Amino acid sequence: MAWDPAQYLRFESERARPFHDLVHRIAVEAPARVVDLGCGPGNVTASLLDRWPGATVHGIDSSAEMIDRATALAGPRLTFSRHAIEDWRPDGPVDVIVSNAALQWVPAHPDLFAGWVHALAPKGALAFQVPSNVDGAAPAVFRAVATGPRWVDRLGTVASGSGPSQSGGAVRPTIEYVDHLAGLGCEVDAWETTYFHVLPGTDPVLEWYAGTGLRPYLDALDPADRADFRAEVAAGLREAFPRKDYGTVLPFRRAFVIAYRR
């Protein structure tokens, strides 16, 4: 799937806030080695240097475009490499493994938990945040348009989550994460938060999702058809998220999980 770092960063502060909320809660005081799975353009990965001044931090991402952007931030304590999350294997103990809004793109990510927990140093933490709004109004608009008469032949499998490019719908109920990680012997801290983002500009909800959840649909279309599909989606989103005098409100629910190796 193609990623556009500039599009993704249009709402940089709103996308970064859940990451900081997650990292602030991780009760590992002086980790030596931190890994960020699905680091994207590296902007929030770099902030881990301030959170843990004694740590070395390594970010991985499957997108060449994102890693190219992130590499500009690299330094003696901050490195990046291109790997698919499901293919990453640590070469030694890791004190903190963090992942921000990335595991929803990895369909079988719970199957990876055992290996990641095993890679943690004693008292280390696996911490991740995933969107928990696959049943929300915006994804419903995408599916409704994609399964309409004009698009269903090309986008029906994307809308159902069965196509070659997943639509970010691999998130499990939070209780399943708790059960799974507790079953691996971890102490688990989990919660959900709904953010109410007030977004400026014209069609801001479309622009928000154009950097994330809309990508699989756009990637499945020829360039000549993308503008028409975007226009239909934009109309649906304007109805679902009406613009107010002060901006457009986008409610966005997220699930947070921190699992500590005992």
Backbone as CSV, one residue per row, in Angstrom:
resi,resn,N_x,N_y,N_z,CA_x,CA_y,CA_z,C_x,C_y,C_z
1,MET,0.839,-1.185,0.000,0.000,0.000,0.000,0.879,1.241,0.000
2,ALA,0.522,2.220,-0.830,1.308,3.451,-0.926,0.934,4.397,0.215
3,TRP,1.951,5.047,0.766,1.738,6.010,1.842,2.313,7.358,1.433
4,ASP,1.647,8.423,1.862,2.075,9.786,1.566,2.380,10.472,2.896
5,PRO,3.665,10.600,3.264,3.988,11.208,4.557,3.424,12.609,4.723
6,ALA,3.446,13.411,3.650,2.947,14.781,3.759,1.452,14.796,4.074
7,GLN,0.694,13.927,3.426,-0.742,13.842,3.705,-0.976,13.382,5.140
8,TYR,-0.223,12.391,5.563,-0.366,11.855,6.918,-0.104,12.932,7.966
9,LEU,0.872,13.794,7.694,1.282,14.802,8.672,0.426,16.068,8.634
10,ARG,-0.601,16.109,7.788,-1.461,17.291,7.757,-2.139,17.513,9.104
11,PHE,-2.362,16.452,9.842,-2.971,16.552,11.175,-1.988,15.995,12.199
12,GLU,-0.794,16.522,12.170,0.301,15.955,12.961,0.003,15.962,14.448
13,SER,-0.469,17.076,14.982,-0.665,17.150,16.433,-1.790,16.227,16.884
14,GLU,-2.865,16.142,16.094,-3.974,15.261,16.467,-3.551,13.791,16.424
15,ARG,-2.743,13.421,15.442,-2.298,12.031,15.341,-1.255,11.700,16.413
16,ALA,-0.497,12.697,16.836,0.555,12.457,17.823,0.010,12.333,19.241
17,ARG,-1.111,12.954,19.515,-1.599,12.988,20.896,-1.821,11.592,21.481
18,PRO,-2.462,10.649,20.771,-2.618,9.308,21.361,-1.286,8.622,21.637
19,PHE,-0.300,8.861,20.783,1.027,8.289,21.016,1.587,8.785,22.339
20,HIS,1.512,10.089,22.564,2.050,10.644,23.807,1.247,10.167,25.019
21,ASP,-0.065,10.036,24.858,-0.881,9.515,25.960,-0.474,8.086,26.307
22,LEU,-0.170,7.301,25.299,0.276,5.922,25.521,1.640,5.886,26.196
23,VAL,2.582,6.608,25.639,3.963,6.549,26.127,4.068,7.085,27.546
24,HIS,3.292,8.126,27.852,3.319,8.697,29.203,2.918,7.666,30.256
25,ARG,2.103,6.698,29.866,1.564,5.720,30.821,2.496,4.513,31.006
26,ILE,3.513,4.357,30.155,4.385,3.184,30.237,5.289,3.306,31.458
27,ALA,5.173,2.371,32.384,5.914,2.430,33.648,7.216,1.646,33.551
28,VAL,8.054,2.060,32.626,9.421,1.539,32.515,10.322,2.761,32.599
29,GLU,11.084,2.869,33.679,11.737,4.132,33.993,13.006,4.405,33.199
30,ALA,13.827,3.416,32.982,15.129,3.673,32.348,15.465,2.570,31.345
31,PRO,14.670,2.440,30.288,14.964,1.403,29.300,16.241,1.719,28.533
32,ALA,16.951,0.668,28.154,18.150,0.850,27.342,17.834,0.767,25.858
33,ARG,16.831,-0.030,25.518,16.534,-0.275,24.112,15.031,-0.199,23.875
34,VAL,14.629,0.665,22.937,13.222,0.888,22.618,13.033,0.694,21.117
35,VAL,11.973,0.006,20.735,11.659,-0.221,19.322,10.245,0.279,19.048
36,ASP,10.091,1.030,17.952,8.790,1.535,17.521,8.377,0.784,16.255
37,LEU,7.331,-0.020,16.355,6.842,-0.814,15.225,5.798,-0.023,14.450
38,GLY,6.106,0.275,13.184,5.221,1.103,12.382,5.450,2.567,12.680
39,CYS,6.700,2.984,12.554,7.118,4.321,13.005,6.647,5.445,12.096
40,GLY,6.175,5.126,10.883,5.731,6.175,9.983,6.839,7.151,9.656
41,PRO,6.530,8.456,9.616,7.541,9.445,9.255,8.538,9.761,10.358
42,GLY,8.415,9.112,11.507,9.428,9.226,12.554,9.285,10.393,13.497
43,ASN,8.278,11.245,13.288,8.171,12.443,14.117,7.901,12.106,15.580
44,VAL,6.997,11.148,15.836,6.737,10.808,17.237,7.784,9.841,17.776
45,THR,8.371,9.045,16.904,9.459,8.159,17.338,10.586,8.977,17.947
46,ALA,10.908,10.097,17.327,11.989,10.952,17.819,11.700,11.470,19.221
47,SER,10.421,11.636,19.565,10.082,12.146,20.897,10.420,11.152,22.000
48,LEU,10.624,9.884,21.644,10.997,8.889,22.649,12.378,9.170,23.237
49,LEU,13.210,9.893,22.514,14.527,10.261,23.043,14.391,11.156,24.266
50,ASP,13.379,12.006,24.273,13.136,12.866,25.431,12.452,12.096,26.560
51,ARG,11.580,11.178,26.198,10.881,10.391,27.229,11.865,9.522,28.006
52,TRP,12.839,8.952,27.297,13.833,8.083,27.930,15.230,8.499,27.473
53,PRO,15.839,9.470,28.137,17.112,10.047,27.676,18.272,9.066,27.605
54,GLY,18.186,7.944,28.305,19.281,6.985,28.262,19.105,5.879,27.250
55,ALA,18.028,5.919,26.481,17.703,4.810,25.584,18.209,5.044,24.169
56,THR,18.441,3.943,23.466,18.558,3.984,22.014,17.208,3.561,21.449
57,VAL,16.818,4.206,20.361,15.488,4.011,19.793,15.627,3.598,18.334
58,HIS,14.892,2.565,17.957,14.907,2.109,16.567,13.479,2.025,16.054
59,GLY,13.227,2.651,14.913,11.910,2.615,14.305,11.911,1.780,13.050
60,ILE,10.857,0.993,12.868,10.719,0.225,11.633,9.373,0.529,10.991
61,ASP,9.351,0.460,9.661,8.122,0.664,8.917,8.264,-0.039,7.578
62,SER,7.155,-0.497,7.027,7.204,-1.200,5.746,7.199,-0.259,4.554
63,SER,6.892,1.015,4.788,6.770,1.984,3.702,8.101,2.646,3.398
64,ALA,8.551,2.532,2.161,9.790,3.198,1.755,9.653,4.707,1.878
65,GLU,8.463,5.238,1.552,8.255,6.681,1.633,8.355,7.169,3.074
66,MET,7.770,6.431,3.992,7.825,6.823,5.400,9.251,6.721,5.942
67,ILE,9.960,5.662,5.611,11.327,5.503,6.109,12.243,6.565,5.521
68,ASP,12.050,6.925,4.270,12.851,8.007,3.683,12.655,9.296,4.472
69,ARG,11.424,9.581,4.857,11.131,10.787,5.639,11.731,10.671,7.038
70,ALA,11.601,9.513,7.656,12.077,9.324,9.025,13.590,9.396,9.121
71,THR,14.283,8.900,8.114,15.742,8.827,8.169,16.381,10.199,8.335
72,ALA,15.693,11.234,7.901,16.218,12.589,8.069,16.344,12.971,9.539
73,LEU,15.642,12.263,10.415,15.680,12.551,11.854,16.697,11.700,12.600
74,ALA,17.335,10.760,11.912,18.219,9.794,12.570,19.429,10.467,13.196
75,GLY,19.962,9.830,14.227,21.147,10.323,14.921,21.794,9.195,15.690
76,PRO,22.734,9.523,16.572,23.464,8.476,17.305,22.562,7.545,18.116
77,ARG,21.469,8.062,18.641,20.570,7.237,19.463,19.270,6.876,18.756
78,LEU,19.101,7.318,17.521,17.844,7.116,16.803,18.121,6.582,15.407
79,THR,17.641,5.369,15.127,17.861,4.741,13.827,16.535,4.224,13.275
80,PHE,16.529,3.993,11.971,15.329,3.511,11.295,15.710,2.453,10.272
81,SER,14.785,1.531,10.014,14.992,0.551,8.952,13.641,0.128,8.393
82,ARG,13.684,-0.374,7.180,12.449,-0.783,6.520,12.220,-2.279,6.712
83,HIS,11.135,-2.592,7.405,10.710,-3.978,7.608,9.192,-3.993,7.706
84,ALA,8.575,-5.065,7.264,7.179,-5.303,7.605,7.103,-5.690,9.078
85,ILE,6.107,-5.199,9.774,5.973,-5.494,11.200,5.974,-6.994,11.450
86,GLU,5.268,-7.739,10.619,5.156,-9.183,10.851,6.461,-9.924,10.599
87,ASP,7.414,-9.269,9.924,8.705,-9.912,9.639,9.803,-9.510,10.618
88,TRP,9.512,-8.543,11.495,10.559,-8.052,12.398,10.874,-9.092,13.466
89,ARG,12.160,-9.313,13.662,12.641,-10.202,14.718,13.747,-9.482,15.485
90,PRO,13.612,-9.293,16.788,14.659,-8.613,17.556,15.910,-9.463,17.629
91,ASP,17.060,-8.788,17.651,18.331,-9.510,17.743,18.859,-9.562,19.167
92,GLY,18.031,-9.202,20.121,18.404,-9.235,21.530,17.262,-8.695,22.362
93,PRO,17.384,-8.693,23.687,16.299,-8.213,24.542,15.951,-6.753,24.268
94,VAL,14.669,-6.446,24.337,14.154,-5.094,24.142,13.415,-4.695,25.415
95,ASP,13.630,-3.478,25.871,12.978,-3.028,27.102,11.560,-2.520,26.858
96,VAL,11.362,-1.829,25.742,10.032,-1.326,25.397,9.803,-1.529,23.905
97,ILE,8.691,-2.166,23.577,8.205,-2.234,22.198,6.926,-1.415,22.151
98,VAL,6.898,-0.406,21.291,5.746,0.475,21.198,5.245,0.480,19.756
99,SER,3.942,0.616,19.600,3.356,0.692,18.263,2.149,1.611,18.313
100,ASN,2.137,2.588,17.437,1.095,3.610,17.444,0.309,3.570,16.132
101,ALA,-0.960,3.168,16.221,-1.855,3.185,15.054,-1.245,2.480,13.854
102,ALA,-0.714,1.281,14.089,-0.102,0.510,13.007,-0.605,-0.925,12.951
103,LEU,-0.891,-1.530,14.076,-1.218,-2.957,14.089,-2.535,-3.261,13.386
104,GLN,-3.386,-2.251,13.195,-4.639,-2.505,12.475,-4.404,-2.895,11.023
105,TRP,-3.193,-2.634,10.520,-2.848,-3.007,9.147,-2.228,-4.402,9.073
106,VAL,-2.084,-5.061,10.196,-1.464,-6.396,10.241,-2.543,-7.387,10.681
107,PRO,-3.162,-8.096,9.754,-4.339,-8.904,10.101,-4.124,-9.887,11.239
108,ALA,-2.992,-10.545,11.288,-2.762,-11.581,12.311,-1.880,-11.076,13.443
109,HIS,-1.962,-9.789,13.769,-1.013,-9.244,14.749,-1.088,-9.906,16.126
110,PRO,-2.251,-10.384,16.608,-2.208,-11.061,17.914,-1.319,-12.301,17.922
111,ASP,-1.157,-12.925,16.756,-0.286,-14.104,16.693,1.183,-13.748,16.919
112,LEU,1.503,-12.468,16.810,2.885,-12.019,16.992,3.197,-11.689,18.446
113,PHE,2.176,-11.569,19.279,2.389,-11.115,20.654,3.339,-12.020,21.430
114,ALA,3.195,-13.321,21.288,4.021,-14.240,22.081,5.497,-14.020,21.797
115,GLY,5.855,-13.860,20.530,7.252,-13.618,20.182,7.751,-12.294,20.709
116,TRP,6.898,-11.276,20.649,7.311,-9.967,21.152,7.475,-9.984,22.670
117,VAL,6.547,-10.597,23.369,6.665,-10.680,24.828,7.923,-11.452,25.208
118,HIS,8.198,-12.520,24.494,9.407,-13.310,24.766,10.664,-12.479,24.550
119,ALA,10.605,-11.512,23.618,11.768,-10.673,23.328,11.983,-9.577,24.366
120,LEU,10.988,-9.330,25.216,11.114,-8.274,26.214,12.085,-8.674,27.322
121,ALA,12.848,-7.696,27.778,13.632,-7.891,28.989,12.672,-8.019,30.176
122,PRO,13.102,-8.631,31.283,12.241,-8.695,32.464,11.745,-7.305,32.859
123,LYS,10.464,-7.199,33.141,9.784,-5.949,33.491,9.639,-5.015,32.294
124,GLY,9.977,-5.503,31.099,9.798,-4.705,29.896,8.333,-4.615,29.506
125,ALA,8.035,-3.750,28.523,6.646,-3.482,28.160,6.432,-3.550,26.655
126,LEU,5.319,-4.155,26.285,4.764,-4.063,24.938,3.576,-3.121,25.029
127,ALA,3.629,-2.011,24.313,2.581,-0.999,24.412,2.115,-0.619,23.013
128,PHE,0.800,-0.641,22.810,0.306,-0.263,21.488,-1.036,0.452,21.598
129,GLN,-1.311,1.195,20.558,-2.571,1.917,20.415,-3.093,1.646,19.020
130,VAL,-4.382,1.343,18.917,-5.003,1.100,17.618,-6.337,1.832,17.549
131,PRO,-6.723,2.292,16.362,-8.065,2.860,16.218,-9.111,1.809,16.563
132,SER,-10.155,2.249,17.234,-11.212,1.326,17.652,-12.561,1.815,17.136
133,ASN,-12.547,2.285,15.888,-13.764,2.878,15.323,-14.099,2.311,13.950
134,VAL,-13.748,1.037,13.734,-14.033,0.434,12.432,-15.529,0.443,12.135
135,ASP,-16.358,0.503,13.182,-17.807,0.565,12.999,-18.312,2.003,13.027
136,GLY,-17.402,2.975,12.929,-17.768,4.379,13.003,-18.381,4.904,11.721
137,ALA,-18.772,6.183,11.762,-19.490,6.785,10.641,-18.635,6.897,9.385
138,ALA,-17.363,7.252,9.530,-16.520,7.428,8.344,-16.265,6.107,7.619
139,PRO,-15.821,5.045,8.308,-15.672,3.765,7.603,-16.976,3.283,6.971
140,ALA,-18.110,3.602,7.599,-19.397,3.214,7.022,-19.635,3.930,5.701
141,VAL,-19.240,5.192,5.621,-19.355,5.931,4.359,-18.474,5.296,3.290
142,PHE,-17.245,4.961,3.646,-16.347,4.327,2.666,-16.970,3.049,2.112
143,ARG,-17.485,2.228,3.022,-18.056,0.947,2.586,-19.305,1.148,1.733
144,ALA,-20.127,2.119,2.110,-21.354,2.362,1.353,-21.043,2.801,-0.075
145,VAL,-20.086,3.698,-0.220,-19.713,4.153,-1.564,-19.043,3.022,-2.335
146,ALA,-18.140,2.314,-1.680,-17.364,1.266,-2.359,-18.230,0.110,-2.825
147,THR,-19.354,-0.124,-2.157,-20.224,-1.238,-2.543,-21.400,-0.781,-3.399
148,GLY,-21.377,0.497,-3.818,-22.379,0.987,-4.747,-22.163,0.426,-6.144
149,PRO,-23.139,0.596,-7.039,-23.066,-0.023,-8.370,-21.814,0.330,-9.165
150,ARG,-21.348,1.565,-9.038,-20.203,1.976,-9.859,-18.899,1.332,-9.418
151,TRP,-18.761,1.082,-8.104,-17.445,0.717,-7.578,-17.324,-0.709,-7.069
152,VAL,-18.424,-1.399,-6.890,-18.369,-2.666,-6.159,-17.467,-3.701,-6.820
153,ASP,-17.416,-3.726,-8.148,-16.572,-4.731,-8.805,-15.099,-4.539,-8.483
154,ARG,-14.703,-3.284,-8.270,-13.292,-2.996,-7.998,-12.984,-2.850,-6.516
155,LEU,-13.971,-2.454,-5.739,-13.699,-2.121,-4.337,-14.445,-2.992,-3.331
156,GLY,-15.254,-3.908,-3.810,-16.027,-4.732,-2.883,-15.164,-5.532,-1.934
157,THR,-14.058,-6.087,-2.436,-13.195,-6.882,-1.556,-12.464,-6.001,-0.547
158,VAL,-12.146,-4.769,-0.930,-11.524,-3.851,0.030,-12.517,-3.523,1.137
159,ALA,-13.754,-3.238,0.748,-14.781,-2.893,1.735,-15.046,-4.037,2.699
160,SER,-14.924,-5.271,2.215,-15.175,-6.430,3.076,-13.964,-6.820,3.907
161,GLY,-12.806,-6.186,3.618,-11.586,-6.525,4.342,-10.900,-7.760,3.835
162,SER,-11.342,-8.293,2.687,-10.762,-9.529,2.163,-9.835,-9.303,0.984
163,GLY,-9.624,-8.038,0.608,-8.776,-7.759,-0.537,-7.308,-7.829,-0.197
164,PRO,-6.442,-7.666,-1.227,-4.999,-7.739,-0.987,-4.479,-6.591,-0.146
165,SER,-5.192,-5.476,-0.125,-4.803,-4.337,0.705,-5.875,-4.149,1.765
166,GLN,-5.567,-4.474,2.987,-6.554,-4.426,4.056,-6.990,-2.992,4.326
167,SER,-8.216,-2.816,4.777,-8.752,-1.487,5.032,-8.623,-1.087,6.490
168,GLY,-7.653,-1.642,7.187,-7.405,-1.237,8.559,-8.386,-1.808,9.548
169,GLY,-9.071,-2.904,9.178,-10.115,-3.450,10.023,-9.708,-4.660,10.827
170,ALA,-8.416,-4.829,11.107,-7.948,-6.023,11.821,-7.958,-5.857,13.332
171,VAL,-8.496,-4.757,13.826,-8.505,-4.500,15.268,-9.456,-5.464,15.967
172,ARG,-9.005,-6.021,17.081,-9.829,-6.909,17.900,-10.476,-6.110,19.034
173,PRO,-11.546,-6.620,19.621,-12.089,-5.980,20.825,-11.009,-5.900,21.907
174,THR,-11.016,-4.832,22.662,-9.966,-4.613,23.654,-9.885,-5.759,24.656
175,ILE,-11.016,-6.327,25.028,-10.991,-7.431,25.989,-10.225,-8.628,25.430
176,GLU,-10.249,-8.825,24.122,-9.486,-9.931,23.538,-7.985,-9.699,23.695
177,TYR,-7.553,-8.457,23.547,-6.136,-8.156,23.773,-5.753,-8.427,25.227
178,VAL,-6.624,-8.010,26.140,-6.344,-8.231,27.562,-6.250,-9.728,27.852
179,ASP,-7.222,-10.485,27.374,-7.220,-11.930,27.612,-5.975,-12.590,27.025
180,HIS,-5.643,-12.212,25.806,-4.513,-12.833,25.108,-3.204,-12.564,25.842
181,LEU,-2.966,-11.319,26.195,-1.690,-10.954,26.816,-1.610,-11.433,28.263
182,ALA,-2.722,-11.410,28.970,-2.725,-11.984,30.323,-2.439,-13.480,30.256
183,GLY,-2.942,-14.123,29.212,-2.677,-15.538,29.029,-1.223,-15.849,28.740
184,LEU,-0.488,-14.845,28.279,0.951,-14.999,28.058,1.756,-14.677,29.314
185,GLY,1.049,-14.445,30.422,1.719,-14.187,31.691,2.024,-12.737,31.962
186,CYS,1.439,-11.831,31.175,1.731,-10.400,31.337,0.781,-9.742,32.337
187,GLU,1.268,-8.681,32.948,0.410,-7.755,33.683,-0.079,-6.723,32.675
188,VAL,-1.397,-6.554,32.551,-1.962,-5.768,31.457,-2.686,-4.533,31.986
189,ASP,-2.425,-3.411,31.340,-3.117,-2.145,31.588,-3.757,-1.750,30.259
190,ALA,-5.080,-1.620,30.224,-5.762,-1.321,28.965,-6.886,-0.322,29.201
191,TRP,-7.148,0.509,28.205,-8.227,1.477,28.301,-8.607,1.948,26.903
192,GLU,-9.737,2.629,26.814,-10.184,3.229,25.564,-10.465,4.705,25.793
193,THR,-10.229,5.503,24.765,-10.472,6.941,24.824,-11.107,7.381,23.511
194,THR,-12.107,8.240,23.592,-12.650,8.870,22.395,-12.166,10.312,22.347
195,TYR,-11.443,10.649,21.300,-10.983,12.016,21.063,-12.013,12.732,20.189
196,PHE,-12.274,13.974,20.500,-13.161,14.788,19.674,-12.305,15.862,19.005
197,HIS,-11.801,15.532,17.832,-10.917,16.438,17.110,-11.752,17.503,16.395
198,VAL,-11.408,18.760,16.599,-12.039,19.861,15.873,-11.104,20.224,14.725
199,LEU,-11.538,19.907,13.511,-10.675,20.030,12.343,-11.067,21.251,11.514
200,PRO,-10.086,22.033,11.065,-10.370,23.210,10.250,-10.429,22.865,8.763
201,GLY,-10.896,23.814,7.983,-10.793,23.697,6.532,-11.975,23.010,5.877
202,THR,-11.839,22.843,4.569,-12.873,22.223,3.745,-12.651,20.714,3.664
203,ASP,-13.689,19.950,3.877,-13.626,18.480,3.831,-12.474,17.919,4.668
204,PRO,-12.342,18.342,5.921,-11.199,17.887,6.713,-11.254,16.405,7.068
205,VAL,-12.459,15.834,7.198,-12.539,14.406,7.523,-12.046,13.579,6.338
206,LEU,-12.372,14.009,5.129,-11.822,13.354,3.942,-10.303,13.433,3.948
207,GLU,-9.766,14.608,4.237,-8.312,14.781,4.226,-7.653,13.959,5.337
208,TRP,-8.316,13.842,6.469,-7.795,13.005,7.559,-7.635,11.568,7.089
209,TYR,-8.703,11.020,6.542,-8.676,9.609,6.144,-7.914,9.369,4.847
210,ALA,-7.708,10.399,4.056,-6.906,10.233,2.839,-5.477,9.843,3.173
211,GLY,-5.056,10.133,4.418,-3.718,9.747,4.855,-3.675,8.398,5.531
212,THR,-4.856,7.772,5.756,-4.871,6.486,6.477,-5.922,5.543,5.883
213,GLY,-7.104,5.528,6.454,-8.100,4.515,6.154,-8.651,4.507,4.746
214,LEU,-8.519,5.607,4.024,-8.992,5.650,2.643,-7.960,5.117,1.659
215,ARG,-6.709,4.955,2.119,-5.635,4.548,1.208,-5.911,3.233,0.481
216,PRO,-6.387,2.182,1.140,-6.610,0.929,0.405,-7.607,1.074,-0.739
217,TYR,-8.624,1.903,-0.541,-9.602,2.122,-1.609,-8.966,2.868,-2.780
218,LEU,-8.237,3.922,-2.479,-7.610,4.710,-3.539,-6.567,3.895,-4.289
219,ASP,-5.821,3.081,-3.569,-4.781,2.271,-4.210,-5.371,1.245,-5.173
220,ALA,-6.609,0.831,-4.922,-7.237,-0.184,-5.767,-7.834,0.392,-7.048
221,LEU,-7.815,1.714,-7.188,-8.403,2.370,-8.352,-7.334,2.916,-9.285
222,ASP,-7.697,3.020,-10.554,-6.835,3.718,-11.499,-6.813,5.199,-11.131
223,PRO,-5.690,5.888,-11.390,-5.620,7.314,-11.054,-6.779,8.126,-11.616
224,ALA,-7.259,7.774,-12.797,-8.336,8.543,-13.419,-9.645,8.451,-12.644
225,ASP,-9.827,7.389,-11.862,-11.083,7.191,-11.128,-11.034,7.699,-9.690
226,ARG,-9.855,7.992,-9.204,-9.735,8.338,-7.787,-10.463,9.622,-7.432
227,ALA,-10.411,10.611,-8.313,-11.063,11.886,-8.014,-12.572,11.707,-7.881
228,ASP,-13.175,10.891,-8.748,-14.618,10.664,-8.666,-14.979,9.925,-7.377
229,PHE,-14.177,8.939,-7.015,-14.448,8.206,-5.777,-14.313,9.129,-4.573
230,ARG,-13.256,9.931,-4.558,-13.074,10.889,-3.457,-14.260,11.831,-3.356
231,ALA,-14.772,12.291,-4.501,-15.889,13.232,-4.488,-17.138,12.595,-3.886
232,GLU,-17.400,11.335,-4.217,-18.557,10.650,-3.635,-18.377,10.445,-2.132
233,VAL,-17.172,10.059,-1.730,-16.899,9.885,-0.303,-17.016,11.216,0.429
234,ALA,-16.492,12.285,-0.171,-16.549,13.603,0.463,-17.986,14.020,0.726
235,ALA,-18.869,13.763,-0.231,-20.274,14.127,-0.042,-20.879,13.361,1.133
236,GLY,-20.570,12.081,1.230,-21.078,11.289,2.346,-20.526,11.745,3.680
237,LEU,-19.259,12.117,3.699,-18.636,12.572,4.948,-19.173,13.928,5.382
238,ARG,-19.479,14.798,4.428,-20.047,16.098,4.798,-21.403,15.924,5.469
239,GLU,-22.159,14.924,5.035,-23.454,14.644,5.667,-23.265,14.025,7.048
240,ALA,-22.295,13.124,7.163,-22.071,12.433,8.443,-21.399,13.333,9.477
241,PHE,-20.587,14.273,8.999,-19.835,15.168,9.888,-20.074,16.610,9.436
242,PRO,-21.218,17.182,9.762,-21.527,18.537,9.284,-20.565,19.574,9.850
243,ARG,-20.224,20.507,9.009,-19.313,21.578,9.423,-20.057,22.567,10.306
244,LYS,-19.414,22.982,11.383,-19.978,23.960,12.304,-19.219,25.282,12.166
245,ASP,-19.685,26.301,12.872,-19.035,27.607,12.776,-17.571,27.545,13.191
246,TYR,-17.248,26.663,14.130,-15.894,26.599,14.678,-15.050,25.490,14.056
247,GLY,-15.615,24.706,13.141,-14.864,23.627,12.510,-15.710,22.366,12.407
248,THR,-15.082,21.276,12.027,-15.760,19.986,11.883,-15.275,19.050,12.980
249,VAL,-16.213,18.470,13.727,-15.854,17.594,14.841,-15.761,16.152,14.341
250,LEU,-14.615,15.537,14.589,-14.395,14.132,14.253,-14.201,13.345,15.547
251,PRO,-15.216,12.624,16.014,-15.000,11.735,17.165,-14.181,10.527,16.714
252,PHE,-13.178,10.171,17.503,-12.284,9.079,17.097,-11.915,8.269,18.327
253,ARG,-12.417,7.044,18.382,-12.163,6.172,19.530,-10.901,5.348,19.292
254,ARG,-10.087,5.208,20.336,-8.840,4.446,20.240,-8.704,3.529,21.454
255,ALA,-8.087,2.380,21.219,-7.815,1.414,22.287,-6.328,1.424,22.601
256,PHE,-6.004,1.378,23.886,-4.624,1.412,24.371,-4.367,0.163,25.208
257,VAL,-3.225,-0.463,24.985,-2.867,-1.663,25.741,-1.383,-1.610,26.089
258,ILE,-1.073,-1.850,27.359,0.315,-1.994,27.802,0.416,-3.331,28.527
259,ALA,1.336,-4.161,28.069,1.549,-5.480,28.679,2.975,-5.552,29.201
260,TYR,3.118,-5.826,30.492,4.437,-5.907,31.131,4.839,-7.368,31.302
261,ARG,6.050,-7.680,30.901,6.563,-9.029,31.147,6.921,-9.152,32.625
262,ARG,6.442,-10.170,33.268,6.682,-10.335,34.705,8.113,-10.815,34.954
